[in-house]
Structure formats: structure tokens, C-alpha cells
């Protein structure tokens, strides 16, 4: 028998006539490493909760290590054997101090003190959080909390770990470290790993990929086999690695490249055989350097200190000054804990700086506290975790709440709610549902819709696409760009996705350890690869491909950040 055996699984949520999972049969061998992909609402997280016994099947059967998940007497043993990392770490942090939180599960499993000490130390080292052992969990960034949640499960010593979008809030280095930890646990300790992800770079590292589509299995096979079906994956609202998409587009235009190329180096090997051994000058840039514009928002000599006068004192921002031009998209990137989310909460007055000023149209937003309500309608903020700003009975009422507090007519409120719902891809059925019944991706859409409905002139988005499938990300960003152009708005985009920042931003602000590390155009910032790596960041995969081609004397330009521009460059090179 397989380690995890799923037979004819069906699941309905209470009050719904549509199955989230429909007659699914799957098995996972002991020590296997599987990535599960699927669009939002495809049933991925529901499947994970069913395997762990958090939910019970409506039909069919699941056994884990021979234990039936619908047997209450087996649940304790089941959860000891199978741990789950949730999308939002706040859902599984239980203690006020980091090492106490990590120790919570092994303590409840009755392990000896010396075993618990060793497991806590090993788990914290695995997720690179040893130095935070005595910190307050409430003072950690979202990404740091996620690392602690992972450490808490690792300390249990489970036979199986399910990662449900567990790296979505981590910086590129953090993702690489967690991926390395997954592979190490899988290879060295034979832990069965199931990772649910929208990051294709994570999926290609697995031994097996399962694709869900509307509650059924669409594909099941090795990564190279799955990612050879680019068209079918895109029809299922998914994407492929940038180099895979690039060579797929080239083959559609008649170039004889192989299918299923997944990695930068193998793409470079394929292209080396096709390209002439010469250096070609880069084509002109797609976009001009943004002109200097007046500032929509300005951060002037701002510092933020948490826990002043306590052992947990932390300087989150250190005397930073930066201006955000009107009508532009500014990407804000930085390692986990660099101060990005702290900066976001400062910009519309939710947090007051310890020192310095936030200027809107040249005026300090804290000059008159009575004006803060108006300022928050002008500077909209979408939180890192959207459930923190959803509270109404229905999604429709939640979206209407902000406009309703602006003194607008019922007709105008209705227009804005309908426009925001269309903009965020929310159906009439979803508008009638409670926001707390939605999936993580749907909650994010609803949160964005609630802010957009107020039509702010500055929109601050903290990881707006986290938890969304690739098609959903494209729809949200397409809508955001349309919103910017229509209203002349300024967008501040906090993201760990270098590909998204490269595609949509006019300028990039890089924070490191609470300070401004780099600030400039996309070309200026991504042209400093070593500095980005030093800040625990990365480059788009397509950029790394052209850096490798340059090393092989096959091209001169490395300032290439999107697949479409890379395709134009390659076509020009192949024609020479």
C-alpha cells in the first residue's frame, strides 16, 4: 500500500451543491516529492486539509500510513505523522516567543526536554532563524513568521509535510533556503513532501507534478513531461518557467527547439547550438527612462522603532528618505524583514513614524489627526494578508464599506462596487458569499476590490498577487495598470516576484535592513546583480539566461527582463 492512498475522493463544502473535489484517486509513495498545481478554487488546499484530517471526505476514502483520516481515534497519530504549513503563518503560531512556539508541538507529543531542545535548534537552523530564537513572534515580519511556522512543523519530526503556498511571502533567498530544506528532508530523512505552489520554479524541483482543474486531476507526471504542455497549462490558468515559455514561443514561430526546457543552463545550452558565435549589440530599450515628475508621496527622514525600552527593541526603518513620483509604478523589493510592510503601513497613516514625516502633496499627513480619514481615502492600502481587512457579512457589503463612508450616493456606491468587482474578477455568486468562505486567492481579490472602489490616487499593494494563480495575477495586474492609466494614479507595488516587478514597474526601491539600498529605474537596479544578490534578492530567470549567453560570447545585452523582449532579441540574433 502507498504511504498516502486516496480513492474516489469527493468533497462538498456545507451549503454548496458543487463539489470542490470530484472522484479524485491519487497515491503518494513514502519519501516521494510532489508538487500540486492548479488555479484558485481547483481544490489544492482542500485536498491538503483532507489528507491531514482537518476536513473529512464527503465521499471516498483516504489513508495515511495505513491510518484512515475519517477515524477520530486515529487523528492524533495521523497529525503526528503528517504536518501542514498553512498559507498564512498567523493561523499556526501559538506562543509569544519564537523558540517556545517551535517547541509547542514536540512538548505536546511528550518528548524529553533534551530531544525538544535539539529539535528546536535544528528546526530554527534549517529555516535560518536561529538568531531570532528569543524574539517575540508578534514582532516578526510575515516572511519571518512563515519560517517559524515551518520550523514548528519540522520540530515534530513528521513522516510527511504538506507546504500550502508556504513560500509565498518569502524573499528569493528565503524561498531557495526552504526549497533546499524540502529537498534535504526528502532525500536524507525520506520525508514525504507535498508542496502546493504557484511558483513554477518550485514545481520543477519536484520529482512529480499533479495538476488539478475544477476538482479533478488534469495531469500527473514528471515536471519535464507536464511543462511540455504549455498550451494546456495556460488553458488551466497556469504558467511555465520563463525559459520554457520563451523556447515554446520560438518553436511556434518555426524554430526547432526541444520541448520541456526548464532550467536556465539547459536553455543556454540549447541556444548556444543555434546562435552564431559572435557578440551582437542590444536592441534599443523598450521603454525610455521615466521623466522626473512631482512627488505623489514623500518619505522624509523616517525611522520606526518597535519595542522601545524592551528586550525586543528593533529598528525597522532607519532614517530613510525617498520620493514616489505621480502616475508611476514603483516596485518595492527587499529581503524578509527589510521594512517593506512597515513602510506600507506608514504611507496612509495606519502607523506613525518614530521620527520623520510622510508628506502627501507636500503636507505632513499627521499634521492634523482629524484629516487622517480623508488621507486614507486618497492613499489606499491592500494588506499583506487580505483577511485582515475583510469583515462584512458578504463580499458585496465589504467592497461597499469604503465608498459608503465617503458620503457618496447609493447610485455611485453601486457603480463603484460593480466596477471594482469586474476589475478583480469577482462573480455575482462570490459577491453574495461571506468573505470568510473564500479561498486565499479570492480573499485577495475581494480585499483589492474594496480598496479600488474608493478610487484612491495612491494605491499601496503589499504582495497583491500572493496566493493568486498565474492567470489571476495577469488579470489583477492588467486591471491595476488600467486603473493607473485611467486615474493617473501612483502604484506602490511590494513584491518578492522579480518577474512581476520587472514587467510592471517604472522604478524600483530596494530596502535592506531598514535602509534605502538602491533606488532607480528597472535597468539601473537590475543592472546591479551582485548588489541584489547581496540583499537576498534575485533577477528574473530570463535575465539570468542572457547573462549566461553573454558569458558564452553569444550576446551583448543583458538588460532583458521580459519573455517578449527576449524573444525579439533572439529572433534578431538568429537572423544575423
N, C-alpha and C positions, 0 to 999 in steps of 0.2 A: 504493500500500500504506500502511496505517496505521503510525504510529510503533511501537506495540506491537500485535501481532496474535496472538491466542490462538485456536487451532482444536481443538475436540473434546478439551479437556484433561481428563485423568483422573489422579488421584494416589492411591496407597496408601502408607501407612507400613509399614515392614517388620514382618511378623508379623501384620498386620491384614487381614481379609477385606472390611472395609467401606471404600469409597473416601471420602477426605476431600473430594475434588473429583470430580465426575461429569459428564463430557461438557460441559464449560464452553467456550463460544465467546464471546469478547469482543474489542473493539478499542479502542485509545486513540489519538486523533489527537495529533500534535505540538502542544505548547502548550496542551493541554486540562487541566482542573482537575476531578478526580473524587473523590468521597467514596465509600468502600466500607463498608457497614454489614452487620451480621449478628450473630447470637447467638454465644456462646462455642462453639467447635467447628464453626462453619459453614464454615470453610476460608479465612478472610480472610488470616491471617498466612502460611498455606501458599501461597496464591496469590502474595503479595508475594515470598516466597523463590524461587518458581519463576520469576517474571519476572526477578529479579536473577541467576538462575543458581546460587543457593545450593543449591537442590534441582533434581532432574531429573524430568521428567514420566514417569509410568508409561505414559501413552498420550497421543496428540495432539501438538501442535506449538506452540511459542512462538517468535516472532522479535521482537527489539527493534532498531529502526533497521536492519532487514534482516539482523541477526545472529541465527543460531539459538542458543538458550540451551543446547542439548544438545551443542554442538560445543566441545570443550576448547580448540581453537586460537582461538576467538572470545571466551573467557571474560574475558581481560584487557581487551579493548576494551569488552566488554559492561559490566563493572563500572566502567569509567571513564565510560561514558555513563549508567549507571543506579545511583544511590546509594540506600541504605536506612537509615532511622533506626529502631533497634530499640526495643522497649517498655522494656527495661532498659538504661540507658546504660552500665553496667559491662561489658556484653558487647562494647562497641566502643571503650572508652578504652584506649589502649596506652602512653601516656607519662606521666611523673611530674609534668610541668609543663604548664599549660594551653596555652600558645602552641606548645609542642613537639608536643602531641597534635594540635592543629588543623593543624599543618604536616606531619604524618606522611604523609598521602595525597599531597598535591602534591609532596613530596620524592620519594616513590617513583614518581611519574609523570614525574620528570625535569625539572620546571620550573626555570627560572632563579631565583636567590636573590631578586632584586628582585620577581619575579612572586609568589613564595611569600609574601614579606613583605606585599605588597599584599593578597593573598587572605586571609591570616590576619587582618589588621587589619579588612578589610571583613566577614569572617565573624563575628568577635567583636562588631563593632558591630551587626550585624544581629540578634544574639541578646542584646544589652545585657550583654555580659560583658567589655568592654574592660578594666575596672579589675581583673579577675581574671587578666589575661594571665600574670602571673608567680607565680600561686598553685599549690600542689600539688593535683593532681586528686583525690588521696585525701582531702583535707580539705574538699571541696565537699559541699553537700547533694545529695540525689537530684535535685531540680529543676535545680540548677546544673549537675550532671553531664549532664543531658539537653540543656541548652543547648549545652554544649561538644561533645557528640556531634553535634548538628545543625550546629554550626559546622564540625566536621571534614569533614562531607559537603559542605557549601556550598563549602568551600575547594577541592574537587576541580573545581568548575565543571561538574557533570554536566548532561546534557540532560533527565534525568528524576530526580525524587526521590520515594521512597515513604516516607511517615511512618506507622509502625506504632504507633498509640497514643502518639505521640511527645510529646503534651502532657499525658498522664495525671497526671504528677507535678508539673506547674507550677501556680503560683498564677494567679488570674484575669487579672492584668495580664500575666504571662508567656505565658499562652495567647493573649491578644489580640495580643501582640507577635509571637509565632510565626505566628499566623494572618495578621497583616499582612505578615510576611516571605514566607509562602507566596504570598499574592496578588501581592506585588510581584515576586517571582521569576517567577511565572507570566505576569503582564501585561507586565512590562518586558523580561524576558530570554527569554520564550517557553519557560520550563522546564515540562515536563510534570509535573504534581503529582498524585499519588495519595495520599490520606490515609485511613487506616483508623482509625475512631474510634467511640467510644460516646457522644461528646458531640454531641447533636443541633444545638447552636448552631454547631458547626464544620461539620457536614454541610450546613446550609442556606446556607453561604457558597460552596459549590462550584457549578460550572455543571451538574454531572451527579451523580446518586446511583445507585449499584449496590447492590442488597440481595441478599446470599447467604443461603440457608437450606438446611442439611444438604447442602452441597456443590453446590448448583445455584443458578442465577440466579432469584430470586423476582421482582424488579422492576428496572427500568432506565429512568431518565428524569430530567427536571428536578426540583429539590427541591420546588417547589410541587406538582407532579404526584404525587410519591412521598408527601409528607406529607399529602396529601388522603385517603390510605387509612389512617386512624388504626386502624381495627379490624384490618386485615390486618397492619399493622406490630406491633401488640400481640400478635397471634397468633404472630408470629415472634420473640417475646421482646424486642422493641424498644420505643422510646418516641418521643415527639414533643416539640417545644418546649412550654413551659408554656402560652403564649398559644394555641397550636394546639389543645392538649388542652382548654383552658377553653372556647373557642368551639365545639369539637366537642361537648362535653358539653351546652352550651346549645342547640345545634341538635337534639340528641337529645331535648331537652325541648320542642321545638317552636318555638324562636326562629329566625327566618330569617337566620342569619349565613352568610357565604360559607365555602367550604372552603379549606383550604390557606393560612390566615393564619400567617405565620412570624415576623414581627418585632413588637417592642413598639409602634412608632409606627403601623404599619398596623392593629394590633389596636385601638389607641386611636382611630384614625380611624373604624373600623367601629362601635365602641361609642358614639362621640360622636353618630353619626346616630340611634342607638336610645335613648340616655338623655336624660331631661329635663334642661334646663339649670338645674339647681339643686344646692345642696350638701346632701347627706344625712348625718346623723350616723352614725358607725360603729356596727356591732352590737357587743354585748358580746364580750369576748375568748373564744376557745375554751378557753383554759387559764388557771388562776389563777397568780399569782406563786408560785414554789416556796417552801415554808416553810423556815425555817432548820433545818438538820439537823447532827448531829455530823459531823466530817470523817472520811472513809474514809482519805484520804491528804492529807498537807500538805507543801508545799514551803516551806522557811523560809530566807530569805536565801541562796539558792543562786546560785552563779556557776560557770561552766565555761569554762576557757581551754584551747584547743588550741595545741600547738606553742610552749609557753612557752620563751623563751630562743632561739627560732629566728626567721628572717625571715618565717616563715609564721604567726606568733602571731595567734590570733584569739579574741576573747571571744565565745563562742557564746551564753551566758546571763549576765545582769548583775544580780546581787543580787535575784532575783525571789522573791516570797512569794505563795503562793496556796493555798487550801484547797479540796478537792474533796468535796462532801457525799455521805454514804452514800446509795445507792439512786437516784442521779440519773444522767442522761446529760449529760456536759459536752462540748460541741463545742470543739475547739481548732483555731483557724484562724490564718493568718499568711502573709506573703509567703514565697517560696522563700528559704531561708537564715535565717529568723527565729528558729530554735531549736526548732521543734516536735519533730523527730525526736530531737534531743539530749535534750529533756525526757523523751520517751518512754522512752529507754534508762536514764534516771536512776531512774525510778519503781519498777523492780523490781530495782535494784542491778546491772544489767549495766555501768553506768558509775558511777564515784564522782565526786561534785561536787568542784571545786577548793576551794570554800568553801560553807558552809551545810549544811543537813540535809534528808533526806527522812524524814518521820515516817509510820509506819503504826500506827494506833491509838495515836498519841502517842509512839511509840518510834522512835528513830533506827535505820533498817534496817541501818546499817553499824556499829552498836554492838558486835555480836558476829558476826564473819565466818562462824562456823560455822552461823549461823541463816539465811544468805542463801538456801540451798537451799529451806528451808521458805517463806521470803518469796516466792520465785519461783513456788511453787505457789499462793500466795494472790493474787499480782499477776501476771496473765498478760499477755504482750506478743506481738502479731502484728506482725512487721516490715513495713517499707515494701515490701520485695521478698521475697515469701514463699519463693523458692527458697533464701534464706539459712538457713532453718530446716527444710528438708526434707533428709533424709539416708539414710533406711532403704531396704531393698530393695523394699518395697511400701508403698502408701499406708496400708493397714491397720496395718502394723507401725509406721509413722511416727506415726499417731494414738495407738497404744497405748503409745508410748515414755514419755510423761509420766506417765500413770496407773501404768505399770509401775514407775516409780521412787518411787511414793508408798506402797509397801507394801500395796497393795490386793489382794484375792483375784482369782483368774483370772475368776471369775464377774462380779465388779464391773467389772473392766477391760473384759470383753466387753460388758457393758451400756453402759458409757460410750462405747466405740468405736462401737457401733451407734447410740446416741443422737446422738453428735456427727456421724456420717456422714449420718444423716437430716436433722439440723438444717442441715447445709451442702449438702444436695442431691447427695451423692456416691453413685453407683450401686455395686452389688456388683462390676460389671466394673471400675470405676475404682479400687475398693479393692484389687483384685488387681494393678493395674498399678504399675510403678515411678513414683514421683512425678516423675521427670525426663522421663517420656514425656508428661506432661500439658501442656495449653495453659496460658498465663499465668493465665487466669481459674480454671481447675481447680486449679492450684497454690495460688492464694489460698484457695480453699475448703478445700483439704487443710490448709493452714497454720492457718487459723482453727479447723478441727475438732480439730487436735492440741492447741491451747491450751484450747479449750472443754471437751475431755474431762477436763481436770484440775479443772474446775468452780471456777475462781478467784473470789474475792469482788470483786476489782477486775480489770477487763479493759481493757487499753490497746490500741487498734487504730489503727495508723498507715496511713491510706489503705486501709481494709478492702475497699472496693468498687472500687478501681482495677483495671482490666482485666476487670471483670465486665460482662456485658450488662445492660440495664435490668431485665429480669425477674429475673436473678440478684441484682442489687443489692436489689431489693424482697424477695426470699426471704431473703437474708442479714440484712438489717436487721429484717425481721419476726421472724426467729429470735432475733436479738440482743435485741429488745425483750421477747420471750417469756422468754428466759434471765434478763434483768434482773428481770422481774416474779416469776419462779418462785423465784429465789435471793435476791432483794433486793440484787442486785449493783450495783456502780458501774461505769459505762462511760465511758471517756475516748476520744472519737472525734476523731482528727486527720483533717481532710479539706480539700480545695480546692473541694468542691462546696457552694456556699451553699444550694442547694435541699435537700440531704440534712441539713445542719446545722439549717436552719430547721424541717424536718419532724420530726426526732427528738430534738433537744437540749432540755434544761431550761434550761441556762445556756451561755454562750459565753465562752471565754477567747481574746482576741486578742493574739498576740505580734507585736512589731515590733522589729527589730534587737536581738533578745535580751532585750527587756524586756516587762513586762506593760503593754499599751497600753489594753485595755478588758477588763472582766470584769463580767458581769451576765446578766440574763435575755435571752431571744431578743429581746423587744421593746426592752429597753434598749440592746442592742448594735446591732441592725439599724435602730434609730431614729436612729442617728448616721451617716447615709450618707456625709457628707463625710469623716469620720474614717476610715471603711472604705476609701474611695477613696484617701485619703492613705496608707493602709497597703498599697496594691496589691491590695486585695480588691474585692469586688463585692456586689451584692444579688441575691436571686432575681429572675428575669425577671418573675414575677408581681407582685412588689413594685414594680419599676420601671414596670410598666403602671399601677398605681394612683397612683403619684407623678405620672405624666403626666396621668391623669384628674383628679387634684386641681388641677393647673395649669390645666386647662380648665374648672374650676368644676363638675365632674361628680360629685365625691365628696369626703368629708372625711377618711375613714380611709385611711391608707397603711400601717398595720401589718398587712399581709396578706402571708403568706409561702407559703401552700399553695394549690393549684388548687381543692380542695374548699371551702375557706373563701372564696376569691374568687368561686366560683360562687354560694354562699349570699348573699354581699354584692350581687352583680349582680342576682340574682333579686329581692331586696328593693327595690333601686333601680328596677328595671323595673316593679315593681308599684305604685309610688307615682304 
